[in-house]
């Protein structure tokens, strides 16, 4: 699990940098201010939770794999796909109905952090 999350976290972070650079250099003049803001929010949360996934992998090495850490890692991945992904697609296509998916991704982020915190506290 730790190797998988570290690999996925690294890929997710590389994608976050590439997606952020694409937005900054290729989309700024093509998107409305509101959609650009949505896109940037997607990138910001993508990066933060990519780092959360890397932290989960490191903790799994230090503390040993657990269901809590595994749940946290998958919650971060799900959150990135749903939260950031919906914001990217919404900004690029203008389909604002996708905004209904975004809070589900936000909830996945919250679940991931809660599970990570519980795993850490139980180990201490």
PAZAMI-949299 format. One record per residue (C-alpha): residue in one letter; z, y, x. Coordinates in steps of 0.2 Angstrom, whole numbers, padded with zeros to 4 digits, always signed. Each point is the difference from the previous one (the first is absolute). Layout:
// residues N
AZYX;...
//
This chain:
// residues 124
X+0000+0000+0000;X+0004+0012+0014;X-0016-0002+0009;X-0010+0002-0017;X+0009+0016-0005;X-0002+0007+0018;X-0018-0004+0000;X-0003+0007-0018;X+0011+0015+0004;X-0011+0004+0015;X-0016-0002-0010;X+0007+0011-0014;X+0006+0013+0012;X-0018+0001+0009;X-0008+0001-0017;X+0012+0014-0005;X-0005+0010+0015;X-0019-0003-0003;X+0002+0004-0019;X+0010+0016+0004;X-0013+0005+0013;X-0014-0003-0012;X+0008+0011-0013;X+0004+0014+0012;X-0017+0000+0008;X-0012-0006-0013;X+0008+0004-0017;X+0008+0016+0001;X-0015+0010-0006;X-0005-0013-0013;X+0015-0002-0010;X+0010+0012-0011;X+0016+0006+0006;X+0010-0011-0012;X-0010-0016+0005;X+0002+0004+0018;X+0019+0002-0002;X+0000-0017-0009;X-0010-0008+0014;X+0012+0008+0013;X+0015-0007-0010;X-0008-0017+0001;X-0002+0001+0019;X+0018+0006+0002;X+0007-0014-0010;X-0012-0013+0008;X+0007+0005+0017;X+0018+0000-0004;X-0001-0017-0008;X-0011-0007+0013;X+0015+0004+0012;X+0012-0007-0012;X-0010-0017+0001;X+0001+0001+0019;X+0018+0003-0001;X+0002-0015-0012;X-0009-0011+0013;X+0011+0006+0014;X+0016-0003-0011;X-0006-0017-0004;X-0001-0004+0019;X+0017+0007+0003;X+0009-0007-0016;X-0011-0015-0004;X-0012-0002-0014;X+0008+0002-0017;X-0006+0001-0018;X+0006+0018-0001;X-0011+0005+0015;X-0014-0010-0006;X+0001+0009-0017;X+0002+0017+0008;X-0016-0003+0010;X-0010-0006-0014;X+0006+0015-0011;X-0005+0012+0013;X-0018-0008+0001;X-0001+0000-0019;X+0006+0018-0001;X-0013+0006+0013;X-0014-0009-0010;X+0006+0007-0017;X+0007+0017+0005;X-0011+0006+0014;X-0015-0010-0006;X+0000+0007-0017;X+0001+0018+0007;X-0014-0003+0012;X-0011-0007-0014;X+0005+0014-0012;X-0004+0013+0013;X-0017-0007+0005;X-0006-0004-0017;X+0009+0012-0012;X+0006-0014-0011;X+0017+0007-0004;X+0005-0014-0011;X+0004-0010+0016;X+0015+0012+0001;X+0009-0012-0012;X+0000-0013+0014;X+0008+0011+0013;X+0018-0001-0007;X-0001-0019+0001;X-0003+0002+0018;X+0014+0012+0002;X+0012-0012-0008;X-0006-0013+0012;X+0004+0012+0015;X+0018+0002-0008;X+0002-0019-0002;X-0005-0002+0018;X+0012+0012+0007;X+0014-0007-0011;X-0003-0018+0006;X-0001+0006+0018;X+0016+0009-0001;X+0009-0015-0008;X-0007-0011+0013;X+0007+0011+0014;X+0017+0002-0008;X+0002-0018-0002;X-0004-0003+0018;X+0012+0012+0007;
//
